[in-house]
Amino acid sequence: MSELIPLIVAKYNYWLYIILMMIGLYAMIAKNNLVKKLVGMNIFQTSIILFYVSIGCKKGGTIPIIHHGIHAGRHVVDPAHYVNPLPHVLMLTAIVVSVSTLGVALALAVKIYNRYKTLEEDEILARLRAK
C-alpha cells in the first residue's frame, strides 16, 4: 500500500484527466438541459485532448528538427531524443473539431429553443410525443 501512494502522486495529471472526464460524462448523462449536456461534452473532449498532449511529452526531449548541413552525414540520429509531434498535431485537429462541434450544437440548441421554448430534454420529448 505504501508503494501505491507515490505512484498515484507521481501521476496526478492522469487522475485529473480522469476526474474531468467523469465530470463531463456525468453532465452528458445526468443533466436534462441541452446546454449543460453540451458543456459536459466539451469538458469530456477537453480532458481527452489534455491526456493525449500529456502523453506526447517527454522529459529531456527536444524538437524533431534535424539540421542538414555539411556535417549532417557524420551524425547518427537517435529518435529516442526527440519528442513525437504527432499527438500534438492530432490534438490541434481535435480542438478545431471540438470547437466546430460545439458551435453547430449550440446553433441547433438555439433552433430547438425557438421551436419548443425550452431546452429541457424531458419537456421536448413530451411535446414530441404529444404531436
DOPANU-268038 format. One record per atom (N, C-alpha, C, O): y, x, z; atom name; residue number from 1; residue in one letter. Coordinates in nm, 2 decimals, padded with zeros to 4 digits. Each point is the difference from the previous one (the first is absolute). Layout:
BEGIN
> Y/X/Z/lumtor/guse/gudo
> Y/X/Z/CA/NUM/A $
...
***
This chain:
BEGIN
> Y/X/Z/lumtor/guse/gudo
> -00.12/00.08/00.00/N/1/M $
> 00.12/-00.08/00.00/CA/1/M $
> 00.13/00.09/00.00/C/1/M $
> 00.09/-00.04/-00.06/O/1/M $
> -00.10/00.15/00.13/N/2/S $
> 00.12/00.08/00.01/CA/2/S $
> 00.03/00.07/-00.13/C/2/S $
> 00.11/00.04/-00.03/O/2/S $
> -00.21/-00.02/-00.06/N/3/E $
> 00.02/00.05/-00.13/CA/3/E $
> 00.07/-00.10/-00.10/C/3/E $
> 00.06/00.04/-00.10/O/3/E $
> -00.08/-00.16/00.13/N/4/L $
> 00.05/-00.11/-00.08/CA/4/L $
> 00.15/-00.01/00.00/C/4/L $
> 00.07/-00.03/-00.10/O/4/L $
> -00.01/00.04/00.22/N/5/I $
> 00.14/-00.01/00.02/CA/5/I $
> 00.08/00.09/-00.09/C/5/I $
> 00.10/-00.04/-00.06/O/5/I $
> -00.13/00.18/00.06/N/6/P $
> 00.08/00.09/-00.08/CA/6/P $
> -00.01/-00.04/-00.15/C/6/P $
> 00.09/00.02/-00.08/O/6/P $
> -00.21/-00.07/00.04/N/7/L $
> -00.02/-00.04/-00.14/CA/7/L $
> 00.09/-00.12/-00.04/C/7/L $
> 00.06/00.00/-00.11/O/7/L $
> -00.05/-00.09/00.20/N/8/I $
> 00.08/-00.12/-00.02/CA/8/I $
> 00.15/00.04/-00.01/C/8/I $
> 00.07/-00.05/-00.08/O/8/I $
> -00.03/00.14/00.18/N/9/V $
> 00.14/00.04/00.00/CA/9/V $
> 00.03/00.08/-00.12/C/9/V $
> 00.11/-00.01/-00.06/O/9/V $
> -00.20/00.09/00.01/N/10/A $
> 00.02/00.09/-00.12/CA/10/A $
> 00.02/-00.08/-00.12/C/10/A $
> 00.07/00.04/-00.10/O/10/A $
> -00.13/-00.16/00.09/N/11/K $
> 00.01/-00.08/-00.12/CA/11/K $
> 00.08/-00.13/00.03/C/11/K $
> -00.04/-00.11/-00.05/O/11/K $
> 00.15/00.13/00.12/N/12/Y $
> 00.08/-00.12/00.04/CA/12/Y $
> 00.05/-00.07/-00.12/C/12/Y $
> 00.02/-00.13/00.00/O/12/Y $
> 00.01/00.20/-00.11/N/13/N $
> 00.06/-00.07/-00.12/CA/13/N $
> -00.10/-00.09/-00.06/C/13/N $
> 00.04/-00.11/-00.05/O/13/N $
> -00.17/00.14/00.05/N/14/Y $
> -00.10/-00.09/-00.05/CA/14/Y $
> -00.01/-00.13/00.08/C/14/Y $
> -00.01/-00.11/-00.05/O/14/Y $
> 00.02/00.13/00.18/N/15/W $
> 00.00/-00.12/00.09/CA/15/W $
> 00.13/-00.09/-00.02/C/15/W $
> -00.01/-00.12/00.00/O/15/W $
> 00.12/00.18/-00.03/N/16/L $
> 00.12/-00.07/-00.03/CA/16/L $
> -00.02/-00.08/-00.13/C/16/L $
> 00.04/-00.12/-00.01/O/16/L $
> -00.10/00.18/-00.09/N/17/Y $
> -00.02/-00.07/-00.13/CA/17/Y $
> -00.10/-00.12/00.02/C/17/Y $
> 00.02/-00.10/-00.06/O/17/Y $
> -00.12/00.12/00.14/N/18/I $
> -00.10/-00.11/00.03/CA/18/I $
> 00.08/-00.11/00.07/C/18/I $
> -00.03/-00.12/-00.03/O/18/I $
> 00.11/00.15/00.13/N/19/I $
> 00.07/-00.10/00.07/CA/19/I $
> 00.10/-00.08/-00.10/C/19/I $
> 00.00/-00.12/00.01/O/19/I $
> 00.07/00.19/-00.09/N/20/L $
> 00.08/-00.06/-00.10/CA/20/L $
> -00.08/-00.09/-00.09/C/20/L $
> 00.04/-00.11/-00.04/O/20/L $
> -00.15/00.16/-00.01/N/21/M $
> -00.09/-00.08/-00.09/CA/21/M $
> -00.04/-00.13/00.07/C/21/M $
> -00.01/-00.10/-00.06/O/21/M $
> -00.03/00.11/00.19/N/22/M $
> -00.05/-00.12/00.07/CA/22/M $
> 00.11/-00.10/00.02/C/22/M $
> -00.02/-00.12/00.00/O/22/M $
> 00.14/00.17/00.03/N/23/I $
> 00.12/-00.09/00.01/CA/23/I $
> 00.02/-00.07/-00.13/C/23/I $
> 00.02/-00.12/00.00/O/23/I $
> -00.02/00.19/-00.11/N/24/G $
> 00.02/-00.06/-00.13/CA/24/G $
> -00.11/-00.10/-00.04/C/24/G $
> 00.02/-00.11/-00.05/O/24/G $
> -00.15/00.15/00.08/N/25/L $
> -00.11/-00.09/-00.02/CA/25/L $
> 00.01/-00.13/00.08/C/25/L $
> -00.02/-00.11/-00.04/O/25/L $
> 00.06/00.13/00.17/N/26/Y $
> 00.02/-00.12/00.09/CA/26/Y $
> 00.10/-00.09/-00.05/C/26/Y $
> -00.01/-00.12/00.00/O/26/Y $
> 00.13/00.17/-00.05/N/27/A $
> 00.10/-00.08/-00.05/CA/27/A $
> -00.04/-00.07/-00.13/C/27/A $
> 00.04/-00.12/-00.02/O/27/A $
> -00.12/00.18/-00.06/N/28/M $
> -00.04/-00.07/-00.12/CA/28/M $
> -00.10/-00.11/00.03/C/28/M $
> 00.00/-00.10/-00.07/O/28/M $
> -00.09/00.12/00.17/N/29/I $
> -00.10/-00.10/00.03/CA/29/I $
> 00.05/-00.11/00.09/C/29/I $
> -00.03/-00.12/-00.02/O/29/I $
> 00.10/00.16/00.13/N/30/A $
> 00.03/-00.10/00.10/CA/30/A $
> 00.13/-00.08/-00.01/C/30/A $
> 00.01/-00.11/00.05/O/30/A $
> 00.08/00.17/-00.13/N/31/K $
> 00.13/-00.07/-00.01/CA/31/K $
> 00.00/-00.11/-00.11/C/31/K $
> -00.07/00.01/-00.10/O/31/K $
> 00.14/-00.12/00.12/N/32/N $
> 00.01/-00.11/-00.09/CA/32/N $
> 00.12/00.01/-00.10/C/32/N $
> 00.00/-00.06/-00.10/O/32/N $
> 00.10/00.13/00.15/N/33/N $
> 00.12/00.01/-00.08/CA/33/N $
> -00.02/00.11/-00.12/C/33/N $
> -00.05/00.11/00.03/O/33/N $
> 00.08/-00.15/-00.15/N/34/L $
> -00.02/00.08/-00.11/CA/34/L $
> 00.07/00.14/00.00/C/34/L $
> -00.05/00.10/-00.04/O/34/L $
> 00.18/-00.11/00.09/N/35/V $
> 00.08/00.13/00.01/CA/35/V $
> -00.07/00.09/00.10/C/35/V $
> 00.00/00.12/-00.02/O/35/V $
> -00.05/-00.17/00.13/N/36/K $
> -00.07/00.08/00.10/CA/36/K $
> -00.12/00.06/-00.06/C/36/K $
> -00.04/00.12/00.03/O/36/K $
> -00.03/-00.19/-00.11/N/37/K $
> -00.12/00.05/-00.07/CA/37/K $
> 00.04/00.11/-00.09/C/37/K $
> -00.07/00.10/-00.01/O/37/K $
> 00.18/-00.11/-00.06/N/38/L $
> 00.05/00.10/-00.09/CA/38/L $
> 00.04/00.13/00.08/C/38/L $
> -00.03/00.11/-00.05/O/38/L $
> 00.10/-00.13/00.16/N/39/V $
> 00.03/00.12/00.08/CA/39/V $
> -00.12/00.07/00.05/C/39/V $
> -00.01/00.12/00.01/O/39/V $
> -00.09/-00.20/00.03/N/40/G $
> -00.13/00.06/00.04/CA/40/G $
> -00.07/00.07/-00.11/C/40/G $
> -00.05/00.11/00.02/O/40/G $
> 00.06/-00.16/-00.14/N/41/M $
> -00.06/00.07/-00.11/CA/41/M $
> 00.07/00.13/-00.03/C/41/M $
> -00.06/00.10/-00.03/O/41/M $
> 00.19/-00.10/00.05/N/42/N $
> 00.08/00.12/-00.02/CA/42/N $
> -00.03/00.10/00.10/C/42/N $
> 00.00/00.12/-00.03/O/42/N $
> -00.01/-00.16/00.16/N/43/I $
> -00.04/00.10/00.11/CA/43/I $
> -00.14/00.06/-00.03/C/43/I $
> -00.02/00.12/00.02/O/43/I $
> -00.07/-00.21/-00.07/N/44/F $
> -00.14/00.05/-00.03/CA/44/F $
> 00.01/00.10/-00.11/C/44/F $
> -00.06/00.11/00.01/O/44/F $
> 00.13/-00.13/-00.12/N/45/Q $
> 00.01/00.09/-00.11/CA/45/Q $
> 00.07/00.13/00.05/C/45/Q $
> -00.04/00.11/-00.05/O/45/Q $
> 00.14/-00.12/00.13/N/46/T $
> 00.07/00.12/00.05/CA/46/T $
> -00.09/00.09/00.08/C/46/T $
> 00.01/00.12/-00.01/O/46/T $
> -00.09/-00.18/00.09/N/47/S $
> -00.09/00.08/00.08/CA/47/S $
> -00.10/00.07/-00.08/C/47/S $
> -00.04/00.12/00.03/O/47/S $
> -00.01/-00.18/-00.14/N/48/I $
> -00.09/00.07/-00.09/CA/48/I $
> 00.07/00.11/-00.07/C/48/I $
> -00.06/00.11/-00.02/O/48/I $
> 00.18/-00.13/-00.03/N/49/I $
> 00.08/00.11/-00.06/CA/49/I $
> 00.02/00.11/00.09/C/49/I $
> -00.02/00.12/-00.04/O/49/I $
> 00.06/-00.14/00.17/N/50/L $
> 00.02/00.10/00.09/CA/50/L $
> -00.13/00.08/00.03/C/50/L $
> 00.00/00.12/00.01/O/50/L $
> -00.11/-00.19/-00.01/N/51/F $
> -00.13/00.06/00.02/CA/51/F $
> -00.03/00.10/-00.11/C/51/F $
> -00.04/00.11/00.02/O/51/F $
> 00.05/-00.15/-00.14/N/52/Y $
> -00.03/00.08/-00.12/CA/52/Y $
> 00.09/00.12/-00.01/C/52/Y $
> -00.04/00.11/-00.03/O/52/Y $
> 00.17/-00.13/00.07/N/53/V $
> 00.09/00.11/-00.01/CA/53/V $
> -00.03/00.11/00.11/C/53/V $
> 00.00/00.12/-00.02/O/53/V $
> -00.05/-00.17/00.14/N/54/S $
> -00.03/00.09/00.10/CA/54/S $
> -00.13/00.08/-00.03/C/54/S $
> -00.01/00.11/00.05/O/54/S $
> -00.09/-00.17/-00.11/N/55/I $
> -00.12/00.07/-00.03/CA/55/I $
> 00.03/00.10/-00.12/C/55/I $
> -00.09/00.09/-00.02/O/55/I $
> 00.19/-00.11/-00.05/N/56/G $
> 00.04/00.09/-00.11/CA/56/G $
> 00.07/00.13/00.05/C/56/G $
> 00.03/00.09/-00.08/O/56/G $
> 00.00/-00.09/00.21/N/57/C $
> 00.08/00.11/00.05/CA/57/C $
> -00.10/00.11/00.05/C/57/C $
> -00.11/-00.03/00.04/O/57/C $
> 00.15/00.16/-00.05/N/58/K $
> -00.08/00.11/00.04/CA/58/K $
> 00.08/00.10/00.07/C/58/K $
> 00.11/00.04/-00.05/O/58/K $
> -00.15/00.00/00.17/N/59/K $
> 00.07/00.10/00.08/CA/59/K $
> 00.00/00.13/-00.07/C/59/K $
> -00.11/00.05/-00.04/O/59/K $
> 00.22/00.01/00.02/N/60/G $
> 00.01/00.13/-00.06/CA/60/G $
> -00.02/00.00/-00.15/C/60/G $
> 00.00/00.10/-00.06/O/60/G $
> -00.01/-00.22/00.00/N/61/G $
> -00.01/-00.01/-00.14/CA/61/G $
> 00.14/00.01/-00.07/C/61/G $
> 00.10/-00.01/00.07/O/61/G $
> -00.11/00.05/-00.19/N/62/T $
> 00.13/00.01/-00.08/CA/62/T $
> -00.01/-00.09/-00.12/C/62/T $
> -00.10/-00.05/-00.04/O/62/T $
> 00.21/00.04/-00.03/N/63/I $
> 00.01/-00.09/-00.11/CA/63/I $
> -00.08/00.06/-00.12/C/63/I $
> 00.00/00.13/-00.01/O/63/I $
> -00.07/-00.21/-00.07/N/64/P $
> -00.08/00.06/-00.10/CA/64/P $
> 00.07/00.04/-00.13/C/64/P $
> -00.02/-00.06/-00.11/O/64/P $
> 00.11/00.16/00.13/N/65/I $
> 00.07/00.05/-00.12/CA/65/I $
> -00.05/00.15/-00.02/C/65/I $
> 00.01/00.08/00.09/O/65/I $
> -00.07/-00.06/-00.20/N/66/I $
> -00.05/00.14/-00.03/CA/66/I $
> 00.10/00.06/-00.10/C/66/I $
> 00.03/-00.05/-00.10/O/66/I $
> 00.02/00.17/00.14/N/67/H $
> 00.10/00.07/-00.08/CA/67/H $
> -00.07/00.07/-00.12/C/67/H $
> -00.10/00.08/00.03/O/67/H $
> 00.14/-00.10/-00.15/N/68/H $
> -00.05/00.07/-00.11/CA/68/H $
> 00.09/00.10/-00.05/C/68/H $
> 00.11/-00.02/-00.05/O/68/H $
> -00.14/00.14/00.08/N/69/G $
> 00.09/00.11/-00.03/CA/69/G $
> -00.09/00.12/-00.05/C/69/G $
> -00.12/-00.02/-00.03/O/69/G $
> 00.18/00.14/00.03/N/70/I $
> -00.08/00.11/-00.05/CA/70/I $
> -00.10/00.04/00.10/C/70/I $
> -00.10/00.07/-00.04/O/70/I $
> 00.11/-00.11/00.17/N/71/H $
> -00.10/00.04/00.10/CA/71/H $
> -00.10/-00.12/00.02/C/71/H $
> -00.08/00.01/00.09/O/71/H $
> 00.09/-00.11/-00.17/N/72/A $
> -00.09/-00.12/00.03/CA/72/A $
> -00.15/00.03/-00.02/C/72/A $
> -00.08/-00.06/00.06/O/72/A $
> 00.05/00.15/-00.15/N/73/G $
> -00.14/00.03/-00.03/CA/73/G $
> -00.07/00.08/00.11/C/73/G $
> -00.12/00.01/00.01/O/73/G $
> 00.20/00.05/00.08/N/74/R $
> -00.06/00.08/00.11/CA/74/R $
> -00.04/-00.08/00.12/C/74/R $
> -00.07/00.06/00.09/O/74/R $
> 00.12/-00.18/-00.07/N/75/H $
> -00.02/-00.08/00.12/CA/75/H $
> -00.11/-00.10/-00.03/C/75/H $
> -00.01/-00.06/-00.10/O/75/H $
> -00.07/00.05/00.21/N/76/V $
> -00.10/-00.11/-00.01/CA/76/V $
> 00.05/-00.12/00.08/C/76/V $
> 00.05/00.02/00.12/O/76/V $
> -00.04/-00.14/-00.18/N/77/V $
> 00.05/-00.11/00.06/CA/77/V $
> -00.10/-00.07/00.09/C/77/V $
> -00.11/-00.03/-00.04/O/77/V $
> 00.14/00.02/00.17/N/78/D $
> -00.09/-00.07/00.10/CA/78/D $
> 00.05/-00.14/00.02/C/78/D $
> 00.10/-00.01/00.07/O/78/D $
> -00.17/-00.09/-00.11/N/79/P $
> 00.05/-00.14/00.01/CA/79/P $
> 00.00/-00.04/00.15/C/79/P $
> 00.07/-00.10/00.03/O/79/P $
> -00.13/00.17/00.06/N/80/A $
> 00.00/-00.04/00.14/CA/80/A $
> 00.13/00.02/00.06/C/80/A $
> 00.03/-00.05/00.11/O/80/A $
> 00.06/00.13/-00.17/N/81/H $
> 00.13/00.03/00.06/CA/81/H $
> 00.11/-00.10/-00.05/C/81/H $
> 00.11/00.00/00.05/O/81/H $
> -00.15/-00.09/-00.14/N/82/Y $
> 00.10/-00.10/-00.05/CA/82/Y $
> -00.03/-00.14/00.05/C/82/Y $
> -00.11/-00.04/00.03/O/82/Y $
> 00.22/-00.04/-00.02/N/83/V $
> -00.01/-00.14/00.04/CA/83/V $
> -00.03/-00.08/-00.13/C/83/V $
> 00.06/00.02/-00.10/O/83/V $
> -00.15/-00.11/00.11/N/84/N $
> -00.04/-00.09/-00.11/CA/84/N $
> 00.11/-00.10/-00.02/C/84/N $
> 00.03/-00.08/00.09/O/84/N $
> 00.04/00.08/-00.20/N/85/P $
> 00.11/-00.10/-00.02/CA/85/P $
> -00.04/-00.14/-00.04/C/85/P $
> 00.08/-00.09/00.00/O/85/P $
> -00.21/00.08/-00.04/N/86/L $
> -00.05/-00.13/-00.05/CA/86/L $
> 00.02/-00.12/00.10/C/86/L $
> 00.05/-00.10/-00.04/O/86/L $
> -00.08/00.11/00.17/N/87/P $
> 00.02/-00.11/00.09/CA/87/P $
> 00.15/-00.04/00.01/C/87/P $
> 00.03/-00.12/00.01/O/87/P $
> 00.06/00.22/-00.01/N/88/H $
> 00.14/-00.03/00.01/CA/88/H $
> 00.05/-00.07/-00.13/C/88/H $
> 00.08/-00.10/00.01/O/88/H $
> -00.13/00.14/-00.12/N/89/V $
> 00.04/-00.06/-00.13/CA/89/V $
> -00.05/-00.14/00.00/C/89/V $
> 00.07/-00.10/-00.05/O/89/V $
> -00.20/00.08/00.09/N/90/L $
> -00.06/-00.14/00.00/CA/90/L $
> 00.08/-00.09/00.09/C/90/L $
> 00.01/-00.12/-00.02/O/90/L $
> 00.03/00.17/00.14/N/91/M $
> 00.07/-00.08/00.09/CA/91/M $
> 00.14/-00.03/-00.04/C/91/M $
> 00.05/-00.11/00.03/O/91/M $
> 00.01/00.19/-00.11/N/92/L $
> 00.13/-00.04/-00.06/CA/92/L $
> -00.02/-00.12/-00.09/C/92/L $
> 00.08/-00.09/-00.01/O/92/L $
> -00.19/00.09/-00.07/N/93/T $
> -00.03/-00.11/-00.08/CA/93/T $
> -00.03/-00.12/00.08/C/93/T $
> 00.04/-00.11/-00.03/O/93/T $
> -00.11/00.13/00.14/N/94/A $
> -00.03/-00.12/00.09/CA/94/A $
> 00.12/-00.05/00.06/C/94/A $
> 00.01/-00.13/00.02/O/94/A $
> 00.09/00.21/00.01/N/95/I $
> 00.13/-00.05/00.06/CA/95/I $
> 00.07/-00.09/-00.10/C/95/I $
> 00.05/-00.10/00.03/O/95/I $
> -00.05/00.14/-00.16/N/96/V $
> 00.06/-00.08/-00.10/CA/96/V $
> -00.07/-00.13/-00.02/C/96/V $
> 00.06/-00.10/-00.01/O/96/V $
> -00.19/00.10/00.01/N/97/V $
> -00.08/-00.12/-00.01/CA/97/V $
> 00.02/-00.09/00.12/C/97/V $
> 00.01/-00.12/-00.01/O/97/V $
> 00.00/00.18/00.13/N/98/S $
> 00.03/-00.08/00.12/CA/98/S $
> 00.13/-00.07/00.00/C/98/S $
> 00.01/-00.11/00.03/O/98/S $
> 00.09/00.18/-00.07/N/99/V $
> 00.14/-00.06/-00.01/CA/99/V $
> 00.00/-00.11/-00.11/C/99/V $
> 00.06/-00.10/00.03/O/99/V $
> -00.13/00.13/-00.14/N/100/S $
> 00.00/-00.10/-00.10/CA/100/S $
> -00.08/-00.13/00.04/C/100/S $
> 00.05/-00.11/-00.02/O/100/S $
> -00.16/00.13/00.09/N/101/T $
> -00.08/-00.11/00.05/CA/101/T $
> 00.08/-00.08/00.10/C/101/T $
> 00.00/-00.12/00.00/O/101/T $
> 00.07/00.19/00.09/N/102/L $
> 00.08/-00.07/00.10/CA/102/L $
> 00.12/-00.08/-00.07/C/102/L $
> 00.02/-00.11/00.04/O/102/L $
> 00.04/00.17/-00.14/N/103/G $
> 00.11/-00.07/-00.07/CA/103/G $
> -00.05/-00.13/-00.07/C/103/G $
> 00.06/-00.10/00.01/O/103/G $
> -00.17/00.11/-00.07/N/104/V $
> -00.06/-00.12/-00.07/CA/104/V $
> -00.05/-00.10/00.10/C/104/V $
> 00.03/-00.12/-00.02/O/104/V $
> -00.09/00.16/00.13/N/105/A $
> -00.04/-00.09/00.10/CA/105/A $
> 00.11/-00.07/00.07/C/105/A $
> -00.01/-00.12/00.03/O/105/A $
> 00.12/00.19/00.00/N/106/L $
> 00.12/-00.06/00.05/CA/106/L $
> 00.06/-00.10/-00.09/C/106/L $
> 00.05/-00.11/00.04/O/106/L $
> -00.05/00.14/-00.17/N/107/A $
> 00.05/-00.09/-00.10/CA/107/A $
> -00.08/-00.13/-00.01/C/107/A $
> 00.05/-00.11/-00.01/O/107/A $
> -00.18/00.13/00.02/N/108/L $
> -00.09/-00.12/00.01/CA/108/L $
> 00.02/-00.08/00.13/C/108/L $
> -00.01/-00.12/-00.01/O/108/L $
> 00.04/00.19/00.12/N/109/A $
> 00.02/-00.07/00.12/CA/109/A $
> 00.13/-00.08/-00.01/C/109/A $
> 00.01/-00.11/00.06/O/109/A $
> 00.09/00.16/-00.13/N/110/V $
> 00.13/-00.08/-00.02/CA/110/V $
> -00.03/-00.12/-00.08/C/110/V $
> 00.04/-00.11/00.03/O/110/V $
> -00.12/00.12/-00.13/N/111/K $
> -00.04/-00.11/-00.09/CA/111/K $
> -00.08/-00.11/00.08/C/111/K $
> 00.02/-00.12/-00.01/O/111/K $
> -00.11/00.17/00.09/N/112/I $
> -00.08/-00.09/00.09/CA/112/I $
> 00.09/-00.07/00.09/C/112/I $
> -00.02/-00.12/00.03/O/112/I $
> 00.11/00.19/00.03/N/113/Y $
> 00.10/-00.07/00.10/CA/113/Y $
> 00.08/-00.10/-00.07/C/113/Y $
> 00.03/-00.11/00.05/O/113/Y $
> 00.02/00.14/-00.17/N/114/N $
> 00.08/-00.09/-00.08/CA/114/N $
> -00.08/-00.13/-00.03/C/114/N $
> 00.06/-00.11/-00.01/O/114/N $
> -00.19/00.12/-00.01/N/115/R $
> -00.08/-00.11/-00.04/CA/115/R $
> -00.04/-00.08/00.12/C/115/R $
> 00.00/-00.13/00.00/O/115/R $
> -00.05/00.19/00.10/N/116/Y $
> -00.06/-00.06/00.12/CA/116/Y $
> 00.09/-00.01/00.12/C/116/Y $
> -00.04/-00.06/00.10/O/116/Y $
> 00.15/00.13/-00.10/N/117/K $
> 00.10/00.01/00.11/CA/117/K $
> -00.06/00.05/00.13/C/117/K $
> 00.04/-00.03/00.11/O/117/K $
> -00.15/00.11/-00.12/N/118/T $
> -00.06/00.07/00.11/CA/118/T $
> -00.07/00.13/-00.05/C/118/T $
> -00.04/00.01/-00.12/O/118/T $
> 00.02/00.08/00.21/N/119/L $
> -00.08/00.12/-00.03/CA/119/L $
> -00.13/00.00/00.09/C/119/L $
> -00.07/00.10/00.00/O/119/L $
> 00.05/-00.20/00.08/N/120/E $
> -00.12/-00.01/00.08/CA/120/E $
> -00.12/-00.04/-00.08/C/120/E $
> 00.00/-00.10/-00.07/O/120/E $
> -00.11/00.18/00.07/N/121/E $
> -00.11/-00.02/-00.08/CA/121/E $
> -00.07/-00.13/00.02/C/121/E $
> -00.04/-00.07/-00.10/O/121/E $
> 00.02/00.03/00.23/N/122/D $
> -00.07/-00.13/00.02/CA/122/D $
> 00.08/-00.12/-00.05/C/122/D $
> -00.06/-00.10/-00.04/O/122/D $
> 00.19/00.11/00.05/N/123/E $
> 00.08/-00.11/-00.05/CA/123/E $
> 00.00/-00.01/-00.15/C/123/E $
> -00.01/-00.11/-00.06/O/123/E $
> 00.01/00.22/-00.01/N/124/I $
> -00.01/00.00/-00.14/CA/124/I $
> -00.14/-00.05/-00.05/C/124/I $
> -00.01/-00.08/-00.09/O/124/I $
> -00.10/00.12/00.16/N/125/L $
> -00.13/-00.05/-00.03/CA/125/L $
> -00.01/-00.15/00.02/C/125/L $
> -00.07/-00.07/-00.08/O/125/L $
> 00.13/00.02/00.19/N/126/A $
> 00.00/-00.14/00.03/CA/126/A $
> 00.07/-00.08/-00.11/C/126/A $
> -00.05/-00.10/-00.04/O/126/A $
> 00.16/00.15/-00.01/N/127/R $
> 00.07/-00.06/-00.11/CA/127/R $
> -00.07/00.00/-00.13/C/127/R $
> 00.00/-00.09/-00.08/O/127/R $
> -00.07/00.20/00.06/N/128/L $
> -00.09/00.01/-00.13/CA/128/L $
> -00.11/-00.10/00.01/C/128/L $
> -00.04/-00.06/-00.10/O/128/L $
> -00.02/00.04/00.22/N/129/R $
> -00.12/-00.09/00.01/CA/129/R $
> 00.05/-00.14/-00.01/C/129/R $
> -00.08/-00.09/-00.05/O/129/R $
> 00.21/00.06/00.09/N/130/A $
> 00.05/-00.14/-00.01/CA/130/A $
> 00.03/-00.05/-00.14/C/130/A $
> 00.01/-00.12/-00.02/O/130/A $
> 00.00/00.22/-00.07/N/131/K $
> 00.04/-00.04/-00.14/CA/131/K $
> -00.12/-00.06/-00.07/C/131/K $
> 00.01/-00.04/-00.12/O/131/K $
***
